[in-house]
Amino acid sequence: MAARLAKDIGSEIISADSRQVYRGMNLGTGKDLGEYVVDGVHVPYHLIDIMIPDEDFSVFEYQKRFYRCFSELSGRGILPVMVGGTGLYIESVIQGYKMCTVPENMSLRQELSGQDTECLIHRFLNNHPGAHNTTDLLDRSRLIRAIEIAEYTERHPPRVSLPRIEPLIIGIHWDRQIIRWRITERLKLRLSDGMIDEIKNLHDSGLDWKRLSYFGLEYRYISLYLQGELDYSDMFRTLNTKIHQFAKRQETWFRRMERQGMMIHWVPGMDYSAVKKIVDPFVRG
């Protein structure tokens, strides 16, 4: 839908996906790059395949790269189409999160290294009681870095100038039963297309199981299968259930955005005419 829209209005896509930034991670992240070809036209996209899998990528880095890309496209008279499922990345742009470069604090890191993980989580949540990005809680080194950033920015509030963004936000709505069916069928398709081999190749290229698990559901549970800790049927059943749960959390995130005052125009299923009806006046304006 986004690719067709970008093609029709002469636009380009800026991805807002925290895992599609990584090269070599295609099926597991659902890149579906073939969908960027619409009626024989290759729709340009940005912020996909820009990192190698052993590099960390943060919302701060995403926001910085997004604004750089946004300014470049705007300078060419292009109205960008931002698309993706990482709510934190989308919100960091729409809400204009004030972030800054935070230096390493070796004395703080030494202090934190002697504390158990539960204490670190408690300290982090004290600084961010409403934190929605819980990825940092799953990895000790990222948790320590998150505390370092939180405590630095509390003492040094960021003073940054961000481009003005006036977004038109469109969400695609499916009936719950249809979503469940689509998720399961898509998982079957990705597995038959070679998702297990993709993850095995990433491990063979040097990524350890812990790093692969960090990348989320598909990588975590297929890694367990490849290590012999789950059989195929258990892997499929567990992964399928977890993806359904993740989809519900995504919906919860977007409903929260609405409660915060961000208007989302919901369109049914793949009703592209409904998208055009919303977008055309916005583009003309």
C-alpha positions as CSV (number, residue, x, y, z in Angstrom):
1,M,0.0,0.0,0.0
2,A,2.8,2.4,0.9
3,A,4.8,1.6,-2.1
4,R,1.8,2.1,-4.4
5,L,1.1,5.4,-2.7
6,A,4.7,6.5,-3.1
7,K,4.7,5.6,-6.8
8,D,1.4,7.4,-7.4
9,I,2.4,10.7,-5.8
10,G,6.0,10.6,-7.0
11,S,7.4,10.0,-3.6
12,E,10.0,7.8,-1.9
13,I,9.7,5.6,1.2
14,I,11.5,6.1,4.5
15,S,11.4,2.9,6.5
16,A,10.6,3.0,10.2
17,D,11.6,-0.6,11.2
18,S,14.2,-1.3,13.8
19,R,15.3,-4.6,12.3
20,Q,15.1,-3.9,8.5
21,V,18.1,-1.6,8.9
22,Y,20.3,-4.8,9.0
23,R,21.8,-6.4,5.9
24,G,21.3,-10.1,5.4
25,M,18.2,-10.2,7.6
26,N,15.5,-10.3,5.0
27,L,12.9,-13.0,5.6
28,G,13.2,-12.8,9.4
29,T,12.5,-9.0,9.3
30,G,9.8,-9.2,6.6
31,K,11.5,-6.8,4.2
32,D,9.5,-7.9,1.2
33,L,11.6,-5.9,-1.1
34,G,9.8,-7.2,-4.1
35,E,6.8,-5.1,-3.0
36,Y,8.8,-1.9,-3.8
37,V,8.3,-2.7,-7.5
38,V,4.9,-1.3,-8.5
39,D,3.7,-1.7,-12.1
40,G,7.2,-2.2,-13.2
41,V,8.4,0.9,-11.3
42,H,11.1,0.6,-8.6
43,V,10.0,2.8,-5.7
44,P,13.1,4.2,-3.9
45,Y,13.4,3.4,-0.2
46,H,15.6,4.5,2.6
47,L,16.9,3.3,5.9
48,I,16.9,-0.4,4.9
49,D,20.1,-2.4,4.7
50,I,22.2,0.3,6.2
51,M,23.8,-1.7,9.1
52,I,25.6,-5.0,9.6
53,P,24.0,-7.3,12.2
54,D,26.8,-7.0,14.8
55,E,26.3,-3.2,15.0
56,D,23.9,-1.7,17.5
57,F,21.2,0.7,16.2
58,S,19.2,3.0,18.5
59,V,16.2,5.2,18.3
60,F,18.6,8.2,18.6
61,E,20.5,7.0,15.6
62,Y,17.3,6.3,13.7
63,Q,15.9,9.8,14.4
64,K,19.2,11.4,13.3
65,R,19.2,9.5,10.0
66,F,15.5,10.0,9.4
67,Y,15.8,13.8,9.7
68,R,18.8,13.8,7.4
69,C,16.8,11.8,4.8
70,F,13.7,13.9,5.3
71,S,15.6,17.1,4.7
72,E,17.2,15.7,1.5
73,L,13.9,14.5,0.1
74,S,12.1,17.7,1.0
75,G,14.9,19.7,-0.6
76,R,14.0,17.8,-3.9
77,G,10.3,18.7,-3.5
78,I,9.3,15.2,-2.4
79,L,6.7,14.5,0.3
80,P,8.1,11.4,2.0
81,V,6.1,8.3,2.9
82,M,7.2,6.9,6.2
83,V,6.2,3.3,6.7
84,G,6.9,0.6,9.3
85,G,5.9,-1.1,12.5
86,T,8.3,0.1,15.1
87,G,6.1,2.5,17.1
88,L,9.0,4.0,19.0
89,Y,10.7,5.0,15.8
90,I,7.6,6.5,14.3
91,E,6.8,8.4,17.5
92,S,10.3,9.7,17.9
93,V,9.8,11.6,14.6
94,I,6.2,12.6,15.0
95,Q,6.6,13.7,18.6
96,G,10.1,15.2,18.0
97,Y,11.9,13.4,20.8
98,K,14.7,15.6,22.2
99,M,17.8,13.5,22.2
100,C,21.5,14.2,22.2
101,T,24.9,12.4,22.1
102,V,25.7,11.0,25.5
103,P,29.4,10.4,26.4
104,E,30.5,7.2,28.2
105,N,30.7,7.5,32.0
106,M,33.3,4.9,33.0
107,S,32.8,5.5,36.8
108,L,29.1,5.0,36.5
109,R,29.6,1.9,34.3
110,Q,31.9,0.4,37.0
111,E,29.4,1.1,39.7
112,L,26.6,-0.5,37.7
113,S,28.6,-3.5,36.7
114,G,28.6,-4.6,40.3
115,Q,24.8,-4.6,40.6
116,D,22.5,-7.5,39.6
117,T,20.1,-7.1,36.7
118,E,17.0,-6.6,38.9
119,C,18.6,-3.6,40.6
120,L,19.5,-2.2,37.2
121,I,16.0,-2.6,35.8
122,H,14.6,-0.9,38.9
123,R,17.1,2.0,38.5
124,F,16.2,2.4,34.8
125,L,12.4,2.4,35.5
126,N,12.9,4.9,38.3
127,N,14.2,7.3,35.6
128,H,11.7,6.1,33.0
129,P,8.5,5.0,34.8
130,G,6.5,5.2,31.6
131,A,9.1,3.5,29.4
132,H,7.6,1.7,26.4
133,N,10.8,0.5,24.7
134,T,11.6,-2.5,26.9
135,T,14.2,-3.9,24.6
136,D,17.0,-2.4,26.7
137,L,15.8,-4.5,29.7
138,L,16.6,-7.8,27.8
139,D,20.4,-7.1,27.4
140,R,22.6,-6.2,30.4
141,S,25.0,-4.0,28.4
142,R,22.1,-2.1,26.7
143,L,20.5,-1.7,30.1
144,I,23.6,-0.1,31.5
145,R,23.8,2.2,28.5
146,A,20.1,3.1,28.9
147,I,20.7,4.1,32.5
148,E,23.8,6.1,31.5
149,I,21.7,8.0,28.9
150,A,18.8,8.6,31.2
151,E,20.9,10.0,34.0
152,Y,23.0,12.1,31.7
153,T,20.0,13.7,30.0
154,E,18.3,14.3,33.3
155,R,21.3,16.5,34.3
156,H,21.8,17.9,30.8
157,P,18.4,18.5,29.1
158,P,18.9,18.3,25.3
159,R,18.7,21.5,23.3
160,V,18.2,20.5,19.7
161,S,16.5,22.1,16.8
162,L,14.3,19.6,14.8
163,P,12.6,20.0,11.5
164,R,8.9,20.7,11.7
165,I,6.8,17.6,10.9
166,E,3.1,17.9,10.2
167,P,2.2,14.3,9.5
168,L,-0.8,12.6,7.9
169,I,-1.0,9.3,9.7
170,I,-2.8,6.3,8.1
171,G,-3.3,2.9,9.8
172,I,-4.5,-0.3,8.2
173,H,-7.3,-2.1,10.1
174,W,-8.1,-5.8,9.8
175,D,-10.7,-7.9,11.6
176,R,-9.0,-9.8,14.3
177,Q,-9.7,-13.2,12.8
178,I,-8.3,-12.1,9.4
179,I,-5.1,-10.7,11.1
180,R,-4.6,-14.1,12.9
181,W,-5.0,-16.0,9.6
182,R,-2.7,-13.6,7.7
183,I,0.0,-13.9,10.4
184,T,0.0,-17.7,10.4
185,E,0.0,-17.9,6.6
186,R,2.8,-15.4,6.3
187,L,4.9,-17.3,8.8
188,K,4.4,-20.6,6.8
189,L,5.4,-18.7,3.7
190,R,8.6,-17.3,5.2
191,L,9.6,-20.6,6.6
192,S,9.1,-22.3,3.2
193,D,11.1,-19.5,1.5
194,G,14.2,-20.3,3.6
195,M,14.0,-18.3,6.8
196,I,15.6,-21.1,8.8
197,D,18.5,-21.2,6.4
198,E,18.8,-17.4,6.6
199,I,19.3,-17.6,10.3
200,K,21.7,-20.5,10.1
201,N,23.8,-18.6,7.6
202,L,23.9,-15.6,9.9
203,H,25.1,-17.8,12.8
204,D,27.7,-19.5,10.4
205,S,28.9,-16.0,9.4
206,G,29.9,-15.2,13.1
207,L,26.8,-14.0,14.9
208,D,26.4,-15.9,18.2
209,W,23.1,-17.3,19.4
210,K,22.7,-14.6,22.0
211,R,23.0,-11.8,19.4
212,L,20.5,-13.6,17.1
213,S,18.1,-13.9,20.0
214,Y,18.3,-10.2,20.7
215,F,16.8,-9.5,17.2
216,G,13.5,-10.7,18.3
217,L,10.9,-13.4,17.8
218,E,11.8,-15.1,14.5
219,Y,15.5,-15.1,15.3
220,R,15.0,-16.1,18.9
221,Y,12.8,-19.2,18.4
222,I,14.4,-20.4,15.2
223,S,17.8,-20.1,17.0
224,L,16.4,-22.4,19.8
225,Y,15.3,-24.8,17.1
226,L,18.7,-24.8,15.4
227,Q,20.3,-25.5,18.8
228,G,18.0,-28.4,19.4
229,E,16.2,-26.9,22.3
230,L,12.8,-26.9,20.4
231,D,11.5,-29.3,17.8
232,Y,10.0,-27.9,14.6
233,S,6.4,-28.2,15.7
234,D,7.1,-26.5,19.1
235,M,9.1,-23.8,17.4
236,F,6.3,-23.0,14.9
237,R,3.6,-23.1,17.5
238,T,5.4,-20.9,19.9
239,L,6.6,-18.4,17.3
240,N,3.2,-18.2,15.8
241,T,1.7,-17.4,19.2
242,K,4.3,-14.8,20.0
243,I,3.8,-13.0,16.7
244,H,0.1,-12.8,17.4
245,Q,0.9,-11.3,20.8
246,F,3.3,-8.9,19.3
247,A,0.7,-7.7,16.8
248,K,-1.7,-7.0,19.7
249,R,1.0,-4.9,21.4
250,Q,1.5,-2.9,18.2
251,E,-2.2,-2.1,18.2
252,T,-2.0,-1.1,21.8
253,W,0.9,1.3,21.0
254,F,-1.0,3.0,18.1
255,R,-4.1,3.3,20.3
256,R,-1.9,5.0,22.9
257,M,-0.7,7.4,20.2
258,E,-4.3,8.3,19.6
259,R,-4.9,9.0,23.2
260,Q,-1.9,11.3,23.2
261,G,-3.7,13.4,20.5
262,M,-2.2,12.0,17.3
263,M,-5.0,11.4,14.7
264,I,-4.7,8.1,12.9
265,H,-6.9,7.7,9.8
266,W,-7.8,4.0,9.8
267,V,-8.6,2.3,6.5
268,P,-10.0,-1.2,6.1
269,G,-7.8,-4.0,4.9
270,M,-6.2,-3.3,1.5
271,D,-8.6,-0.6,0.5
272,Y,-6.2,1.5,-1.5
273,S,-9.0,3.8,-2.7
274,A,-9.7,4.8,0.9
275,V,-6.0,5.7,1.3
276,K,-6.1,7.9,-1.8
277,K,-9.2,9.6,-0.7
278,I,-7.4,10.7,2.5
279,V,-4.1,11.5,0.9
280,D,-5.1,13.4,-2.2
281,P,-6.4,16.6,-0.3
282,F,-3.3,16.5,1.9
283,V,-1.0,16.4,-1.1
284,R,-2.9,19.2,-2.9
285,G,-2.8,21.3,0.3
